[in-house]
Amino acid sequence: MGNYRDLRKHPELWEILEERARDLAAQKIDTEGGWGEEILVFRLGGGRYSVPAHFVREVQPLTRYTPLPATPPFVLGLVNVRGKLLTILDLRPLLDLAQTPPGPQSFLFIVSAQGMEVCLLTDGVVEVRHSDINLAPALSSTTGGGATWIRGVDQDLNVLIDPLLLLSDPRIIVNWEAE
């Protein structure tokens, strides 16, 4: 069998290939719903949240950080990550969750998006897995003030956060200039 015309001489092979082509053409590919990618799942305030893995540069335990006075409640402070000072964002106030101090199980997700790099404070890392492409809308009780950057809820009830939209939220941009 050297080429396409040779297949016509073998009707049983031709029939198998035609059947495969019909089966492939009949498959419906669901492109609605958006995310079908690797996600990092974490705990926060008693719930399970996640972010797409390609936005997360690094995950590390929260060790030492410097609190910043006179900042909004969602700014926990600064942390030195490999010689670079990064802001630590605590999403609890933005999601209307009860605030709790960081503990020994707290981790930082170092997220890069919109030309910014920040650390998201979490109560612990759960897993890395593939997300469901079909997301259900998130209930307002799980999104709080973060409804604009919540993409939905997957089959395991993980609330999916979109870091691009999170970091473009005007509430987290602090426009302060030194005099």
VOVEX-316903 format. One record per residue: residue number from 1; y, z, x of N, C-alpha, C in turn; residue in one letter. Coordinates in steps of 0.001 Angstrom, whole numbers, plus 500000, padded with zeros to 6 digits. Layout:
N
NUM | Y | Z | X | Y | Z | X | Y | Z | X | A
...
END
This chain:
179
1 | 498817 | 500000 | 500833 | 500000 | 500000 | 500000 | 501233 | 500000 | 500868 | M
2 | 501893 | 498890 | 500935 | 503045 | 498790 | 501795 | 504363 | 498893 | 501073 | G
3 | 504435 | 498454 | 499802 | 505715 | 498489 | 499114 | 505523 | 498624 | 497603 | N
4 | 506607 | 498502 | 496903 | 506651 | 498664 | 495455 | 505700 | 497692 | 494751 | Y
5 | 505654 | 496462 | 495194 | 504807 | 495454 | 494543 | 503330 | 495804 | 494658 | R
6 | 502932 | 496461 | 495727 | 501535 | 496859 | 495885 | 501116 | 497868 | 494814 | D
7 | 502060 | 498683 | 494326 | 501736 | 499664 | 493294 | 501301 | 498984 | 492002 | L
8 | 501856 | 497830 | 491705 | 501487 | 497099 | 490489 | 500012 | 496684 | 490516 | R
9 | 499455 | 496575 | 491689 | 498049 | 496179 | 491823 | 497108 | 497355 | 491557 | K
10 | 497675 | 498575 | 491466 | 496883 | 499788 | 491214 | 497413 | 500455 | 489944 | H
11 | 496938 | 499987 | 488791 | 497481 | 500485 | 487523 | 497358 | 502003 | 487349 | P
12 | 496304 | 502613 | 487891 | 496154 | 504070 | 487732 | 497262 | 504825 | 488476 | E
13 | 497649 | 504349 | 489664 | 498761 | 504971 | 490402 | 500083 | 504704 | 489701 | L
14 | 500248 | 503483 | 489226 | 501482 | 503116 | 488524 | 501658 | 503998 | 487291 | W
15 | 500584 | 504230 | 486556 | 500645 | 505055 | 485354 | 501015 | 506503 | 485698 | E
16 | 500444 | 507037 | 486777 | 500773 | 508400 | 487213 | 502254 | 508508 | 487561 | I
17 | 502770 | 507540 | 488303 | 504185 | 507565 | 488684 | 505096 | 507424 | 487472 | L
18 | 504735 | 506567 | 486533 | 505549 | 506424 | 485321 | 505555 | 507721 | 484513 | E
19 | 504405 | 508376 | 484428 | 504321 | 509639 | 483700 | 505187 | 510711 | 484367 | E
20 | 505141 | 510784 | 485683 | 505995 | 511738 | 486410 | 507471 | 511442 | 486174 | R
21 | 507826 | 510171 | 486197 | 509225 | 509792 | 485965 | 509665 | 510190 | 484561 | A
22 | 508804 | 509982 | 483555 | 509144 | 510379 | 482181 | 509314 | 511894 | 482083 | R
23 | 508405 | 512642 | 482731 | 508497 | 514108 | 482701 | 509795 | 514600 | 483336 | D
24 | 510146 | 514027 | 484477 | 511390 | 514427 | 485144 | 512605 | 514069 | 484305 | L
25 | 512590 | 512900 | 483692 | 513726 | 512474 | 482870 | 513866 | 513337 | 481625 | A
26 | 512761 | 513874 | 481127 | 512795 | 514680 | 479911 | 513255 | 516108 | 480165 | A
27 | 513215 | 516562 | 481414 | 513621 | 517936 | 481714 | 515113 | 518088 | 481507 | Q
28 | 515463 | 519162 | 480810 | 516869 | 519454 | 480583 | 517323 | 520448 | 481640 | K
29 | 518348 | 520094 | 482360 | 518893 | 520982 | 483380 | 520116 | 521657 | 482794 | I
30 | 520090 | 522971 | 482758 | 521188 | 523745 | 482197 | 522269 | 523928 | 483246 | D
31 | 523398 | 523261 | 483030 | 524512 | 523407 | 483961 | 525611 | 524272 | 483367 | T
32 | 525427 | 524736 | 482140 | 526405 | 525625 | 481530 | 526168 | 527036 | 482043 | E
33 | 527194 | 527846 | 482023 | 527016 | 529241 | 482387 | 527459 | 529561 | 483790 | G
34 | 527507 | 528582 | 484663 | 528152 | 528785 | 485929 | 527325 | 529205 | 487103 | G
35 | 526945 | 530442 | 487229 | 526423 | 530942 | 488488 | 524912 | 530882 | 488520 | W
36 | 524384 | 530244 | 489497 | 522972 | 530264 | 489792 | 522876 | 530375 | 491292 | G
37 | 523133 | 531570 | 491820 | 523222 | 531744 | 493267 | 522807 | 533149 | 493661 | E
38 | 522727 | 533369 | 494961 | 522389 | 534695 | 495472 | 523535 | 535662 | 495196 | E
39 | 523176 | 536849 | 494738 | 524177 | 537878 | 494472 | 523774 | 539173 | 495163 | I
40 | 524772 | 540004 | 495447 | 524542 | 541353 | 495954 | 524852 | 542307 | 494809 | L
41 | 523871 | 543103 | 494433 | 524011 | 544037 | 493318 | 524321 | 545421 | 493883 | V
42 | 525286 | 546101 | 493251 | 525673 | 547438 | 493704 | 525939 | 548346 | 492514 | F
43 | 525913 | 549650 | 492785 | 526228 | 550644 | 491765 | 527705 | 551017 | 491874 | R
44 | 528294 | 551245 | 490718 | 529682 | 551691 | 490677 | 529898 | 552437 | 489368 | L
45 | 530235 | 553714 | 489465 | 530544 | 554504 | 488279 | 529445 | 554531 | 487237 | G
46 | 528198 | 554539 | 487652 | 527085 | 554588 | 486710 | 526621 | 553231 | 486210 | G
47 | 527332 | 552159 | 486547 | 526933 | 550813 | 486128 | 526451 | 549986 | 487299 | G
48 | 525954 | 548801 | 486981 | 525495 | 547863 | 488012 | 526403 | 546644 | 487982 | R
49 | 526952 | 546341 | 489136 | 527866 | 545212 | 489298 | 527334 | 544323 | 490411 | Y
50 | 527867 | 543118 | 490510 | 527422 | 542220 | 491577 | 528526 | 541247 | 491942 | S
51 | 528400 | 540696 | 493142 | 529295 | 539641 | 493630 | 528431 | 538561 | 494273 | V
52 | 528899 | 537308 | 494234 | 528148 | 536249 | 494919 | 528058 | 536541 | 496411 | P
53 | 526881 | 536365 | 496968 | 526631 | 536720 | 498366 | 527481 | 535924 | 499340 | A
54 | 527844 | 534693 | 499000 | 528597 | 533889 | 499969 | 530024 | 534395 | 500180 | H
55 | 530506 | 535296 | 499330 | 531824 | 535903 | 499539 | 531739 | 537150 | 500419 | F
56 | 530541 | 537692 | 500591 | 530372 | 538956 | 501312 | 530049 | 538666 | 502773 | V
57 | 530977 | 539072 | 503643 | 530790 | 538852 | 505081 | 529881 | 539901 | 505692 | R
58 | 529973 | 541111 | 505159 | 529233 | 542223 | 505758 | 529123 | 543359 | 504748 | E
59 | 528077 | 544155 | 504877 | 527903 | 545383 | 504104 | 527689 | 546501 | 505108 | V
60 | 528445 | 547592 | 504939 | 528277 | 548714 | 505859 | 528552 | 550024 | 505148 | Q
61 | 527935 | 551096 | 505617 | 528202 | 552394 | 505001 | 529651 | 552809 | 505244 | P
62 | 530200 | 553517 | 504280 | 531551 | 554051 | 504449 | 531450 | 555267 | 505357 | L
63 | 532131 | 555199 | 506482 | 532126 | 556346 | 507392 | 533525 | 556944 | 507397 | T
64 | 534315 | 556579 | 508371 | 535674 | 557121 | 508447 | 536665 | 556088 | 507932 | R
65 | 537643 | 556585 | 507181 | 538725 | 555723 | 506710 | 539998 | 556551 | 506668 | Y
66 | 541118 | 555877 | 506588 | 542414 | 556547 | 506551 | 543030 | 556368 | 505172 | T
67 | 543214 | 557457 | 504423 | 543875 | 557346 | 503117 | 545326 | 556891 | 503295 | P
68 | 545811 | 556136 | 502333 | 547199 | 555673 | 502378 | 547995 | 556365 | 501285 | L
69 | 549051 | 557098 | 501655 | 549871 | 557747 | 500629 | 550732 | 556714 | 499899 | P
70 | 551149 | 557070 | 498704 | 552076 | 556261 | 497902 | 551545 | 554855 | 497631 | A
71 | 550243 | 554747 | 497402 | 549653 | 553458 | 497025 | 549024 | 553601 | 495641 | T
72 | 548768 | 552489 | 494969 | 548120 | 552570 | 493655 | 546743 | 553237 | 493757 | P
73 | 546240 | 553776 | 492655 | 544968 | 554507 | 492684 | 543770 | 553668 | 493135 | P
74 | 543850 | 552360 | 493016 | 542712 | 551520 | 493414 | 542681 | 551238 | 494913 | F
75 | 543717 | 551658 | 495649 | 543715 | 551514 | 497109 | 543235 | 552835 | 497697 | V
76 | 541996 | 552837 | 498189 | 541427 | 554060 | 498755 | 542033 | 554357 | 500115 | L
77 | 542272 | 553312 | 500906 | 542822 | 553495 | 502239 | 542518 | 552313 | 503126 | G
78 | 542539 | 552575 | 504443 | 542264 | 551541 | 505441 | 541044 | 551927 | 506257 | L
79 | 540333 | 550908 | 506720 | 539182 | 551128 | 507586 | 539250 | 550115 | 508724 | V
80 | 538824 | 550553 | 509897 | 538782 | 549670 | 511060 | 537400 | 549016 | 511110 | N
81 | 537387 | 547697 | 510943 | 536132 | 546940 | 511011 | 536236 | 545984 | 512184 | V
82 | 535562 | 546324 | 513266 | 535542 | 545500 | 514472 | 536954 | 545162 | 514976 | R
83 | 537803 | 546191 | 514987 | 539160 | 546033 | 515504 | 540159 | 545474 | 514512 | G
84 | 539751 | 545267 | 513280 | 540637 | 544719 | 512252 | 540796 | 545755 | 511141 | K
85 | 542045 | 546064 | 510763 | 542292 | 547019 | 509682 | 542178 | 546310 | 508341 | L
86 | 541294 | 546818 | 507495 | 541081 | 546232 | 506173 | 541361 | 547267 | 505093 | L
87 | 541909 | 546804 | 503984 | 542163 | 547655 | 502831 | 540859 | 547898 | 502082 | T
88 | 540655 | 549139 | 501664 | 539495 | 549483 | 500838 | 539963 | 549546 | 499392 | I
89 | 539377 | 548694 | 498540 | 539685 | 548703 | 497112 | 538602 | 549461 | 496363 | L
90 | 539032 | 550399 | 495537 | 538124 | 551106 | 494637 | 538342 | 550493 | 493260 | D
91 | 537369 | 549769 | 492749 | 537526 | 549047 | 491486 | 537493 | 549947 | 490255 | L
92 | 537141 | 551220 | 490424 | 537036 | 552116 | 489271 | 538309 | 552140 | 488416 | R
93 | 539491 | 552358 | 489001 | 540693 | 552383 | 488162 | 540954 | 551049 | 487455 | P
94 | 540623 | 549944 | 488112 | 540840 | 548630 | 487502 | 539840 | 548344 | 486384 | L
95 | 538680 | 548996 | 486435 | 537644 | 548821 | 485411 | 537640 | 549966 | 484394 | L
96 | 538635 | 550839 | 484479 | 538741 | 552006 | 483598 | 537511 | 552908 | 483687 | D
97 | 536984 | 553078 | 484897 | 535861 | 553981 | 485135 | 536397 | 555296 | 485690 | L
98 | 535668 | 556369 | 485459 | 536068 | 557675 | 485990 | 536068 | 557625 | 487513 | A
99 | 537132 | 558180 | 488098 | 537222 | 558182 | 489561 | 536425 | 559336 | 490131 | Q
100 | 535662 | 559024 | 491168 | 534911 | 560035 | 491900 | 535150 | 559789 | 493380 | T
101 | 535180 | 560848 | 494166 | 535398 | 560647 | 495600 | 534189 | 559969 | 496240 | P
102 | 534422 | 559221 | 497313 | 533297 | 558592 | 498014 | 532343 | 559655 | 498543 | P
103 | 531072 | 559311 | 498581 | 530058 | 560232 | 499079 | 529237 | 559601 | 500187 | G
104 | 528190 | 560279 | 500607 | 527365 | 559762 | 501706 | 526621 | 558475 | 501344 | P
105 | 526466 | 558188 | 500053 | 525780 | 556977 | 499635 | 526744 | 555801 | 499441 | Q
106 | 528030 | 555996 | 499707 | 529029 | 554940 | 499507 | 528917 | 553855 | 500574 | S
107 | 529038 | 552618 | 500122 | 529009 | 551459 | 501011 | 530236 | 550606 | 500776 | F
108 | 530571 | 549817 | 501778 | 531662 | 548852 | 501680 | 531088 | 547445 | 501701 | L
109 | 531547 | 546613 | 500778 | 531267 | 545179 | 500815 | 532521 | 544533 | 501372 | F
110 | 532422 | 543930 | 502533 | 533569 | 543247 | 503130 | 533581 | 541835 | 502563 | I
111 | 534592 | 541567 | 501738 | 534662 | 540340 | 500949 | 535803 | 539473 | 501452 | V
112 | 535535 | 538181 | 501591 | 536563 | 537212 | 501985 | 536752 | 536205 | 500859 | S
113 | 538000 | 536075 | 500402 | 538347 | 535099 | 499364 | 539862 | 534970 | 499323 | A
114 | 540334 | 533828 | 498895 | 541775 | 533576 | 498752 | 542529 | 533821 | 500050 | Q
115 | 541903 | 533608 | 501179 | 542562 | 533833 | 502461 | 542743 | 535302 | 502802 | G
116 | 542126 | 536180 | 502024 | 542220 | 537620 | 502270 | 540838 | 538179 | 502574 | M
117 | 540848 | 539300 | 503247 | 539612 | 540016 | 503516 | 539851 | 541475 | 503155 | E
118 | 539033 | 541998 | 502253 | 539154 | 543388 | 501813 | 537767 | 544008 | 501751 | V
119 | 537751 | 545324 | 501618 | 536496 | 546052 | 501437 | 536437 | 546553 | 500000 | C
120 | 535320 | 546319 | 499336 | 535095 | 546863 | 498005 | 534222 | 548101 | 498153 | L
121 | 534705 | 549221 | 497628 | 533950 | 550465 | 497672 | 532857 | 550430 | 496612 | L
122 | 531636 | 550798 | 496986 | 530526 | 550859 | 496035 | 529850 | 552220 | 496145 | T
123 | 529114 | 552575 | 495098 | 528345 | 553821 | 495112 | 526967 | 553630 | 495723 | D
124 | 526647 | 552431 | 496139 | 525355 | 552165 | 496766 | 524919 | 550734 | 496538 | G
125 | 524144 | 550227 | 497469 | 523623 | 548866 | 497387 | 522289 | 548912 | 496651 | V
126 | 522099 | 548014 | 495692 | 520856 | 547972 | 494921 | 519912 | 546915 | 495471 | V
127 | 520372 | 545660 | 495524 | 519498 | 544576 | 495962 | 520289 | 543295 | 496194 | E
128 | 519617 | 542347 | 496824 | 520103 | 540980 | 496936 | 519101 | 540136 | 496173 | V
129 | 519584 | 539302 | 495246 | 518668 | 538473 | 494467 | 519392 | 537255 | 493916 | R
130 | 518634 | 536386 | 493271 | 519199 | 535193 | 492652 | 519660 | 535559 | 491249 | H
131 | 520855 | 535140 | 490882 | 521382 | 535475 | 489561 | 520909 | 534474 | 488524 | S
132 | 520951 | 534884 | 487293 | 520625 | 534029 | 486159 | 521770 | 533059 | 485946 | D
133 | 521444 | 531812 | 485690 | 522495 | 530821 | 485466 | 523157 | 531023 | 484103 | I
134 | 522440 | 531624 | 483148 | 522986 | 531856 | 481812 | 523523 | 533274 | 481728 | N
135 | 524830 | 533400 | 481634 | 525469 | 534711 | 481574 | 525939 | 534990 | 480162 | L
136 | 525772 | 536227 | 479739 | 526308 | 536661 | 478458 | 527719 | 537179 | 478696 | A
137 | 528589 | 537069 | 477698 | 529931 | 537641 | 477865 | 529839 | 539146 | 478073 | P
138 | 530695 | 539661 | 478923 | 530716 | 541101 | 479189 | 531440 | 541822 | 478063 | A
139 | 530945 | 542994 | 477706 | 531609 | 543810 | 476696 | 532873 | 544412 | 477286 | L
140 | 533866 | 544631 | 476455 | 535115 | 545207 | 476959 | 534891 | 546604 | 477531 | S
141 | 533851 | 547292 | 477085 | 533575 | 548631 | 477618 | 533087 | 548583 | 479061 | S
142 | 532612 | 547420 | 479525 | 532159 | 547308 | 480913 | 533188 | 546648 | 481806 | T
143 | 534199 | 546016 | 481217 | 535172 | 545299 | 482042 | 536477 | 546046 | 482206 | T
144 | 536840 | 546898 | 481252 | 538118 | 547597 | 481340 | 539240 | 546618 | 481563 | G
145 | 540073 | 546903 | 482557 | 541177 | 546014 | 482885 | 540771 | 544853 | 483763 | G
146 | 539492 | 544728 | 484077 | 539032 | 543657 | 484954 | 538510 | 542442 | 484218 | G
147 | 538823 | 542331 | 482935 | 538263 | 541244 | 482130 | 538568 | 539862 | 482694 | A
148 | 539683 | 539712 | 483384 | 540036 | 538381 | 483900 | 539177 | 537969 | 485078 | T
149 | 538565 | 538893 | 485782 | 537741 | 538531 | 486934 | 536273 | 538892 | 486768 | W
150 | 535868 | 539184 | 485552 | 534457 | 539393 | 485233 | 533922 | 538091 | 484649 | I
151 | 532848 | 537574 | 485247 | 532266 | 536299 | 484813 | 531263 | 536462 | 483685 | R
152 | 530668 | 537621 | 483544 | 529672 | 537837 | 482503 | 528620 | 538826 | 482965 | G
153 | 527554 | 538899 | 482180 | 526468 | 539836 | 482440 | 525169 | 539042 | 482512 | V
154 | 524356 | 539308 | 483540 | 523083 | 538588 | 483668 | 521980 | 539302 | 482882 | D
155 | 520761 | 538778 | 482973 | 519641 | 539304 | 482186 | 519276 | 540735 | 482553 | Q
156 | 519662 | 541208 | 483741 | 519388 | 542585 | 484150 | 520576 | 543510 | 483912 | D
157 | 521549 | 543035 | 483155 | 522759 | 543781 | 482797 | 523648 | 544090 | 483995 | L
158 | 523622 | 543233 | 484997 | 524558 | 543338 | 486118 | 525840 | 542612 | 485731 | N
159 | 526962 | 543286 | 485868 | 528258 | 542680 | 485569 | 528695 | 541888 | 486801 | V
160 | 528890 | 540583 | 486632 | 529216 | 539705 | 487757 | 530720 | 539607 | 487961 | L
161 | 531164 | 539949 | 489158 | 532578 | 539922 | 489531 | 532854 | 538656 | 490325 | I
162 | 533951 | 537980 | 490005 | 534375 | 536790 | 490745 | 535442 | 537212 | 491758 | D
163 | 535108 | 537268 | 493057 | 536077 | 537713 | 494064 | 537326 | 536838 | 494145 | P
164 | 537211 | 535543 | 493869 | 538398 | 534678 | 493890 | 539414 | 535139 | 492859 | L
165 | 538936 | 535422 | 491657 | 539842 | 535878 | 490604 | 540300 | 537314 | 490839 | L
166 | 539416 | 538153 | 491363 | 539792 | 539536 | 491669 | 540953 | 539571 | 492657 | L
167 | 540829 | 538820 | 493737 | 541861 | 538874 | 494776 | 543117 | 538094 | 494418 | L
168 | 543102 | 537390 | 493297 | 544338 | 536753 | 492836 | 544951 | 537522 | 491660 | S
169 | 544355 | 538658 | 491295 | 544894 | 539512 | 490234 | 546235 | 540069 | 490704 | D
170 | 547313 | 539821 | 489956 | 548638 | 540288 | 490402 | 548738 | 541803 | 490564 | P
171 | 547866 | 542564 | 489917 | 547930 | 544025 | 490034 | 547550 | 544518 | 491421 | R
172 | 546767 | 543738 | 492179 | 546355 | 544234 | 493497 | 547257 | 543736 | 494619 | I
173 | 548209 | 542887 | 494306 | 549134 | 542394 | 495324 | 550299 | 543374 | 495415 | I
174 | 550440 | 543992 | 496568 | 551532 | 544935 | 496786 | 552610 | 544208 | 497577 | V
175 | 553732 | 543949 | 496920 | 554840 | 543241 | 497573 | 555852 | 544257 | 498079 | N
176 | 555630 | 544716 | 499285 | 556507 | 545713 | 499875 | 556929 | 545224 | 501237 | W
177 | 558221 | 545316 | 501512 | 558728 | 544891 | 502815 | 559445 | 546058 | 503479 | E
178 | 559234 | 546200 | 504764 | 559927 | 547240 | 505524 | 561380 | 546836 | 505707 | A
179 | 562253 | 547829 | 505716 | 563682 | 547536 | 505907 | 564059 | 547617 | 507358 | E
END
